[in-house]
Amino acid sequence: MPPILQRLQQATKMSRRKILLLVLGCSTLSLLIHQGAQLSWYPKLFPLSCPPLQDSPPRPKHMTVAFLKTHKTAGTTVQNILFRFAERHNLTVALPHPSCEHQFCYPRNFSAHFVHPATRPPHVLASHLRFDRAELQRLMPPGTVYVTILREPAAMFESLFSYYNQYCPAFRRVPNASLEAFLSAPEAYYRAGEHFAMFAHNTLAYDLGGDNERSPRDDAAYLAGLIRQVEEVFSLVMIAEYFDESLVLLRRLLAWDLDDVLYARLNARAASSRLAAIPAALARAARAWNALDAGLYDHFNATFWRRVALAGRACVEREARELREARERLLRRCFGDEPVLRPAAQIRTKQLQPWQPSRKVDIMGYDLPGGRAGPATEACLKLAMPEVQYSSYLLRKQKRRGGVRPRPEPVLDNPPPRPIRALPRGH
């Protein structure tokens, strides 16, 4: 035994075995603290409620993921989860070329040429694009897991109508920006083939690479074929209405921990910018007009619950509850004892100010309490960082990592740029 340990044994009258265990424990604790400070601010908040079967060997975390970010489906929140996971594990995130802004030149069909060369080859892809199977498989490595998310079509359409009202010509034609007026006679306002027409008709089908002008009433085989194509590619189709349960299935699919999927709600509209409840007649009209989306949603909603049953419904619900509890603890730790979503004008931290689509729509966000600094603040900042700012930050970071000399970028005193390159700049 070294002299220092002999003196410790004499002073404390502890056995040699206890001394060695004490030293070993302190060394291990020091290593864990060091690793935690270096790798991640997030603690292991809870054990897994639903461990794999005993005869199933533990799997390493899956590191290659392509997420098809559909519009107005809570996709920005999923994207933020993936961005933060990629950062914690030093993974490369595919990001758009500057000519595409922060989306992969949507609404054009995706091409691998839209990806910035400093972000290739990627491990993770999570920005808006129109799905093209061949191009994505050309970009992403073999073994990539493909996931997406759908939302109930009536609720999704109300959100689209509100968010893109100033940009979609079909919506701009409607007197008094009335959703009821549009859905009472959509053919009077809608023009197929117009710029941004896809926001006004079967947007889910369009994002998935389908023909949004097809109607399942006229061609049931087309819907069946589109469903089959989605099932061939995507390992998981999440459902926005059951977001926490979806994240439980996602973490199980990827062998992640529950604390890998903690989140803050992003890109949410203020209550004054949305309908509190969609009347039943209006919901039926929205589903009828977006019948292709309704067929997709109904099918994959049923598939989702079969997946939950296979995983064990009680088990999934327990994990979802633990996820919500851990999320609330994390939000309080980051944003104060009563964390609330704030209008952009009340957010002092410019990196957390969400883009506002128009004067009629308020997009909310979180703000950091004053006087914060250190790794916890950095983690909280990323937790609530909007899509535009996070995409720009990751692109600068990956350029530096790849040896590409970044150009000096001005400090943004104004709101971030528009979400789609071709949107009119006058608004």
C-alpha positions as CSV (number, residue, x, y, z in Angstrom):
1,M,0.0,0.0,0.0
2,P,1.4,3.5,-0.8
3,P,2.6,5.6,2.2
4,I,-0.3,8.1,1.8
5,L,-2.8,5.3,2.1
6,Q,-1.0,3.8,5.1
7,R,-1.2,7.1,6.9
8,L,-4.9,7.4,5.9
9,Q,-5.5,3.9,7.3
10,Q,-3.7,4.7,10.6
11,A,-5.6,8.0,11.0
12,T,-9.1,6.6,10.3
13,K,-8.6,3.0,11.5
14,M,-10.3,1.8,8.3
15,S,-9.5,-1.6,6.8
16,R,-7.3,-1.8,3.7
17,R,-10.3,-3.0,1.7
18,K,-12.4,0.0,2.7
19,I,-9.6,2.4,1.9
20,L,-9.2,0.9,-1.6
21,L,-13.0,1.0,-2.2
22,L,-13.1,4.6,-1.1
23,V,-10.2,5.6,-3.4
24,L,-11.7,3.7,-6.3
25,G,-15.1,5.3,-5.7
26,C,-13.7,8.8,-5.6
27,S,-11.7,8.2,-8.8
28,T,-14.8,6.9,-10.6
29,L,-16.9,9.8,-9.3
30,S,-14.2,12.3,-10.5
31,L,-14.2,10.7,-13.9
32,L,-17.9,10.8,-14.2
33,I,-18.1,14.5,-13.2
34,H,-15.4,15.3,-15.7
35,Q,-17.1,13.4,-18.5
36,G,-20.4,15.0,-17.6
37,A,-18.9,18.5,-17.8
38,Q,-17.3,17.7,-21.1
39,L,-20.0,15.8,-22.9
40,S,-23.4,16.9,-21.8
41,W,-25.1,19.1,-19.3
42,Y,-28.2,16.8,-19.2
43,P,-28.2,14.4,-16.3
44,K,-29.7,10.9,-16.4
45,L,-33.0,11.9,-15.0
46,F,-34.6,8.5,-14.6
47,P,-34.1,4.8,-15.3
48,L,-35.9,3.2,-18.3
49,S,-39.3,2.1,-17.3
50,C,-39.6,-0.4,-20.2
51,P,-36.2,-2.1,-20.6
52,P,-35.8,-4.6,-23.5
53,L,-36.5,-8.2,-22.9
54,Q,-33.8,-10.0,-20.9
55,D,-32.8,-12.2,-23.9
56,S,-32.3,-9.1,-26.0
57,P,-28.7,-7.8,-26.0
58,P,-28.3,-4.1,-25.4
59,R,-27.9,-2.1,-28.6
60,P,-25.7,1.0,-29.1
61,K,-27.4,4.2,-29.9
62,H,-28.3,4.6,-33.5
63,M,-26.5,7.6,-35.0
64,T,-27.8,8.0,-38.6
65,V,-31.3,9.4,-38.8
66,A,-33.2,11.1,-41.6
67,F,-36.3,13.0,-40.4
68,L,-38.8,14.2,-43.0
69,K,-40.0,17.5,-41.4
70,T,-43.5,18.0,-42.6
71,H,-45.3,21.4,-42.2
72,K,-47.2,22.4,-39.1
73,T,-46.9,19.1,-37.4
74,A,-44.5,19.8,-34.4
75,G,-41.7,19.0,-36.8
76,T,-39.5,21.9,-35.5
77,T,-39.5,20.5,-32.0
78,V,-38.4,17.1,-33.4
79,Q,-35.7,18.8,-35.5
80,N,-34.4,20.5,-32.3
81,I,-34.2,17.2,-30.5
82,L,-32.1,15.8,-33.4
83,F,-29.9,18.8,-33.7
84,R,-29.0,18.7,-30.0
85,F,-28.4,14.9,-30.1
86,A,-26.1,15.4,-33.1
87,E,-24.1,18.1,-31.3
88,R,-23.7,16.0,-28.1
89,H,-22.3,13.1,-30.2
90,N,-20.3,15.2,-32.6
91,L,-22.4,14.1,-35.6
92,T,-22.6,15.9,-38.9
93,V,-26.0,17.4,-39.7
94,A,-27.0,17.9,-43.4
95,L,-27.8,21.6,-43.9
96,P,-29.1,23.5,-46.9
97,H,-26.9,25.4,-49.3
98,P,-27.3,29.2,-48.6
99,S,-29.2,29.6,-51.9
100,C,-31.9,27.4,-50.3
101,E,-31.9,29.4,-47.0
102,H,-32.7,27.0,-44.1
103,Q,-34.8,24.6,-46.1
104,F,-33.6,22.3,-48.9
105,C,-35.0,24.5,-51.7
106,Y,-38.6,23.5,-50.8
107,P,-41.0,23.3,-52.6
108,R,-38.7,21.8,-55.3
109,N,-38.1,18.0,-55.2
110,F,-35.2,17.3,-52.9
111,S,-31.7,16.9,-54.5
112,A,-28.5,16.0,-52.9
113,H,-27.0,19.1,-54.6
114,F,-29.1,21.3,-52.2
115,V,-26.9,20.1,-49.3
116,H,-24.0,22.4,-48.3
117,P,-20.7,20.6,-49.0
118,A,-19.4,21.4,-45.5
119,T,-22.2,19.2,-44.1
120,R,-21.5,16.1,-46.2
121,P,-21.4,13.2,-45.7
122,P,-24.1,13.6,-43.0
123,H,-25.3,11.4,-40.1
124,V,-28.5,13.4,-39.4
125,L,-30.9,15.2,-41.7
126,A,-33.9,17.2,-40.3
127,S,-34.7,20.3,-42.4
128,H,-37.7,20.8,-44.6
129,L,-37.6,19.1,-48.0
130,R,-39.9,17.5,-50.5
131,F,-39.3,13.8,-50.2
132,D,-37.3,12.1,-53.0
133,R,-36.3,8.5,-52.1
134,A,-33.5,8.1,-54.6
135,E,-31.8,11.4,-53.8
136,L,-32.0,10.9,-50.0
137,Q,-30.6,7.4,-50.3
138,R,-27.8,8.7,-52.4
139,L,-27.0,11.3,-49.7
140,M,-27.5,9.3,-46.4
141,P,-25.3,6.3,-45.4
142,P,-26.6,2.8,-45.5
143,G,-28.5,1.8,-42.4
144,T,-30.0,5.3,-42.0
145,V,-33.4,5.2,-40.1
146,Y,-36.1,7.2,-41.8
147,V,-38.8,8.8,-39.6
148,T,-41.5,11.4,-40.1
149,I,-44.5,12.9,-38.3
150,L,-48.2,13.5,-39.3
151,R,-50.9,15.6,-37.8
152,E,-54.7,15.4,-37.9
153,P,-55.6,17.1,-41.2
154,A,-58.2,19.6,-40.0
155,A,-56.0,20.9,-37.2
156,M,-53.0,21.0,-39.6
157,F,-55.0,22.9,-42.2
158,E,-56.2,25.5,-39.7
159,S,-52.5,26.1,-38.8
160,L,-51.4,26.2,-42.4
161,F,-54.2,28.7,-43.2
162,S,-53.1,31.0,-40.4
163,Y,-49.3,30.7,-40.8
164,Y,-49.1,31.0,-44.6
165,N,-52.0,33.4,-45.1
166,Q,-49.8,36.2,-46.4
167,Y,-47.9,33.9,-48.8
168,C,-50.2,31.4,-50.3
169,P,-52.2,33.0,-53.2
170,A,-55.3,30.8,-52.5
171,F,-55.4,32.0,-48.9
172,R,-54.8,35.7,-49.8
173,R,-57.9,35.7,-52.1
174,V,-60.2,34.8,-49.2
175,P,-62.2,37.8,-47.9
176,N,-61.3,38.7,-44.3
177,A,-58.9,35.8,-44.1
178,S,-61.8,33.6,-43.3
179,L,-61.1,29.9,-43.0
180,E,-64.9,29.2,-43.1
181,A,-65.2,31.1,-46.4
182,F,-62.3,29.1,-47.9
183,L,-63.6,25.7,-46.9
184,S,-67.2,26.6,-48.0
185,A,-65.9,26.9,-51.6
186,P,-62.2,26.0,-51.9
187,E,-62.3,25.7,-55.7
188,A,-63.2,29.4,-55.9
189,Y,-59.8,30.4,-54.4
190,Y,-57.5,27.5,-55.2
191,R,-55.4,27.3,-58.4
192,A,-53.4,24.1,-58.9
193,G,-49.8,24.8,-59.9
194,E,-49.5,28.2,-58.4
195,H,-46.5,29.0,-56.3
196,F,-47.1,27.7,-52.7
197,A,-50.4,26.1,-53.8
198,M,-49.3,23.0,-51.9
199,F,-49.9,24.8,-48.6
200,A,-53.6,24.9,-49.6
201,H,-54.2,21.3,-50.6
202,N,-53.0,18.0,-49.2
203,T,-49.7,19.4,-47.9
204,L,-48.8,16.1,-46.2
205,A,-49.0,14.2,-49.4
206,Y,-46.9,16.8,-51.2
207,D,-44.2,16.8,-48.5
208,L,-44.1,13.0,-48.8
209,G,-43.4,13.3,-52.5
210,G,-47.0,12.4,-53.6
211,D,-49.3,14.1,-56.1
212,N,-51.4,16.4,-53.9
213,E,-54.0,16.9,-56.7
214,R,-55.1,13.2,-56.6
215,S,-58.3,12.4,-54.7
216,P,-58.9,9.0,-53.1
217,R,-62.6,9.3,-54.0
218,D,-61.6,9.2,-57.7
219,D,-58.6,6.9,-57.4
220,A,-58.4,4.8,-54.2
221,A,-55.5,2.9,-55.7
222,Y,-53.3,6.0,-55.6
223,L,-53.7,6.4,-51.8
224,A,-53.0,2.8,-51.3
225,G,-49.8,3.1,-53.4
226,L,-48.6,6.2,-51.5
227,I,-49.2,4.5,-48.2
228,R,-47.2,1.5,-49.4
229,Q,-44.3,3.7,-50.5
230,V,-44.2,5.5,-47.1
231,E,-44.2,2.1,-45.3
232,E,-41.3,0.9,-47.4
233,V,-39.0,3.7,-46.4
234,F,-40.1,5.0,-43.0
235,S,-39.4,3.0,-39.9
236,L,-41.6,5.2,-37.7
237,V,-44.5,7.6,-38.6
238,M,-45.0,9.7,-35.4
239,I,-48.4,11.3,-34.6
240,A,-48.4,15.0,-33.5
241,E,-51.4,14.6,-31.2
242,Y,-49.6,11.9,-29.3
243,F,-46.2,13.6,-29.2
244,D,-44.7,12.2,-26.1
245,E,-45.8,8.6,-26.9
246,S,-44.2,9.2,-30.4
247,L,-40.9,10.2,-28.7
248,V,-41.0,7.0,-26.6
249,L,-41.3,4.9,-29.7
250,L,-38.6,7.0,-31.4
251,R,-36.1,6.5,-28.6
252,R,-36.9,2.7,-28.5
253,L,-36.4,2.5,-32.3
254,L,-33.0,4.3,-32.0
255,A,-31.9,2.7,-28.7
256,W,-31.7,6.2,-27.2
257,D,-32.3,7.2,-23.6
258,L,-35.4,9.2,-22.6
259,D,-33.3,12.2,-21.7
260,D,-32.1,12.2,-25.4
261,V,-35.7,13.2,-26.4
262,L,-36.4,15.9,-23.8
263,Y,-37.7,19.0,-25.5
264,A,-39.2,22.5,-25.3
265,R,-42.2,23.3,-27.5
266,L,-41.1,25.4,-30.5
267,N,-42.8,27.4,-33.2
268,A,-46.1,27.5,-31.3
269,R,-48.7,30.2,-32.1
270,A,-50.2,32.4,-29.4
271,A,-53.8,31.6,-28.4
272,S,-54.9,34.7,-30.1
273,S,-53.5,33.4,-33.5
274,R,-55.4,30.1,-33.6
275,L,-58.8,28.6,-33.2
276,A,-59.4,27.3,-29.7
277,A,-61.5,24.5,-31.1
278,I,-62.3,23.7,-34.7
279,P,-66.1,23.3,-35.1
280,A,-67.1,19.8,-36.3
281,A,-68.6,21.0,-39.6
282,L,-65.4,22.9,-40.4
283,A,-63.2,19.9,-39.5
284,R,-65.3,17.7,-41.8
285,A,-64.9,20.3,-44.6
286,A,-61.2,20.5,-44.1
287,R,-60.8,16.7,-44.2
288,A,-63.0,16.5,-47.3
289,W,-60.9,19.1,-49.1
290,N,-57.7,17.4,-47.9
291,A,-58.9,13.8,-48.5
292,L,-55.5,12.5,-49.5
293,D,-54.0,13.8,-46.2
294,A,-56.9,12.4,-44.3
295,G,-56.4,8.9,-45.7
296,L,-52.7,9.0,-44.9
297,Y,-53.3,10.2,-41.4
298,D,-56.1,7.7,-40.6
299,H,-53.9,4.8,-41.8
300,F,-50.8,5.8,-40.0
301,N,-52.7,6.7,-36.8
302,A,-54.0,3.2,-36.7
303,T,-50.5,1.8,-37.5
304,F,-49.1,4.0,-34.6
305,W,-51.4,2.4,-32.1
306,R,-50.5,-1.0,-33.2
307,R,-46.9,-0.1,-32.6
308,V,-47.8,1.1,-29.1
309,A,-49.6,-2.1,-28.4
310,L,-46.7,-4.1,-29.6
311,A,-44.4,-2.2,-27.3
312,G,-46.8,-2.5,-24.4
313,R,-49.3,0.3,-24.0
314,A,-48.9,0.6,-20.2
315,C,-45.2,0.7,-20.6
316,V,-45.3,3.4,-23.3
317,E,-47.7,5.5,-21.2
318,R,-45.5,5.2,-18.2
319,E,-42.5,6.3,-20.1
320,A,-44.5,9.2,-21.7
321,R,-45.5,10.3,-18.2
322,E,-41.9,10.2,-17.0
323,L,-40.8,12.1,-20.0
324,R,-43.4,14.9,-19.3
325,E,-42.3,15.1,-15.6
326,A,-38.6,15.3,-16.6
327,R,-39.4,17.9,-19.2
328,E,-41.1,20.1,-16.7
329,R,-38.1,19.8,-14.4
330,L,-35.8,20.8,-17.2
331,L,-37.9,23.8,-18.3
332,R,-38.0,25.1,-14.8
333,R,-34.2,24.7,-14.5
334,C,-33.7,26.6,-17.7
335,F,-36.4,29.2,-17.8
336,G,-37.4,29.8,-14.2
337,D,-39.9,28.4,-11.7
338,E,-42.8,29.2,-13.9
339,P,-41.6,28.8,-17.5
340,V,-44.0,30.4,-20.0
341,L,-44.0,30.9,-23.7
342,R,-43.6,34.6,-24.5
343,P,-44.3,36.8,-27.6
344,A,-41.1,37.5,-29.6
345,A,-41.2,41.1,-28.6
346,Q,-40.8,40.1,-24.9
347,I,-37.8,37.8,-25.6
348,R,-34.6,39.7,-24.8
349,T,-32.2,36.9,-26.0
350,K,-32.0,37.6,-29.7
351,Q,-30.9,34.0,-30.4
352,L,-34.3,32.8,-29.1
353,Q,-36.5,35.2,-30.9
354,P,-38.7,33.2,-33.3
355,W,-39.5,34.4,-36.8
356,Q,-42.9,36.0,-37.2
357,P,-44.7,35.0,-40.5
358,S,-47.0,38.1,-40.4
359,R,-48.4,40.8,-38.2
360,K,-51.5,38.7,-37.7
361,V,-49.7,35.6,-36.3
362,D,-47.7,35.6,-33.1
363,I,-45.1,32.9,-32.7
364,M,-44.1,32.3,-29.1
365,G,-40.8,31.3,-27.6
366,Y,-38.8,31.0,-24.3
367,D,-36.3,33.4,-22.8
368,L,-33.4,32.8,-20.5
369,P,-33.4,34.4,-17.1
370,G,-30.9,37.3,-16.8
371,G,-27.4,36.8,-15.4
372,R,-27.0,33.2,-16.5
373,A,-23.7,31.8,-17.8
374,G,-21.9,28.5,-18.2
375,P,-22.6,25.1,-19.8
376,A,-26.2,25.0,-18.3
377,T,-27.0,28.3,-20.1
378,E,-25.6,27.0,-23.4
379,A,-27.7,23.8,-23.1
380,C,-30.8,25.8,-22.3
381,L,-30.2,28.1,-25.2
382,K,-30.1,25.2,-27.6
383,L,-33.2,23.7,-26.0
384,A,-35.3,26.7,-27.1
385,M,-33.4,27.9,-30.1
386,P,-35.6,28.4,-33.2
387,E,-34.9,26.6,-36.4
388,V,-33.4,29.5,-38.4
389,Q,-30.8,30.4,-35.7
390,Y,-29.9,26.8,-34.9
391,S,-29.4,25.9,-38.6
392,S,-27.2,29.0,-39.1
393,Y,-25.2,28.2,-35.9
394,L,-24.7,24.5,-36.9
395,L,-23.6,25.5,-40.4
396,R,-20.9,27.9,-39.0
397,K,-19.8,25.3,-36.5
398,Q,-19.4,22.5,-39.2
399,K,-17.6,24.9,-41.6
400,R,-15.0,25.5,-38.9
401,R,-14.7,21.8,-38.1
402,G,-14.3,21.0,-41.8
403,G,-11.6,23.7,-42.3
404,V,-13.9,25.9,-44.4
405,R,-13.2,29.5,-43.5
406,P,-16.4,31.1,-42.6
407,R,-17.3,34.6,-43.8
408,P,-17.9,37.2,-41.2
409,E,-21.6,37.4,-40.4
410,P,-23.4,40.5,-39.1
411,V,-25.3,40.5,-35.8
412,L,-29.0,40.2,-36.5
413,D,-30.8,43.1,-35.0
414,N,-34.0,42.3,-37.0
415,P,-36.1,39.0,-37.0
416,P,-34.5,36.1,-38.8
417,P,-35.0,35.6,-42.5
418,R,-38.2,34.3,-44.1
419,P,-38.7,30.5,-43.9
420,I,-38.9,30.0,-47.6
421,R,-36.6,31.6,-50.1
422,A,-39.2,32.8,-52.5
423,L,-41.5,34.4,-50.0
424,P,-42.0,38.1,-50.8
425,R,-39.7,40.4,-48.8
426,G,-42.1,43.2,-48.5
427,H,-44.2,41.7,-45.7
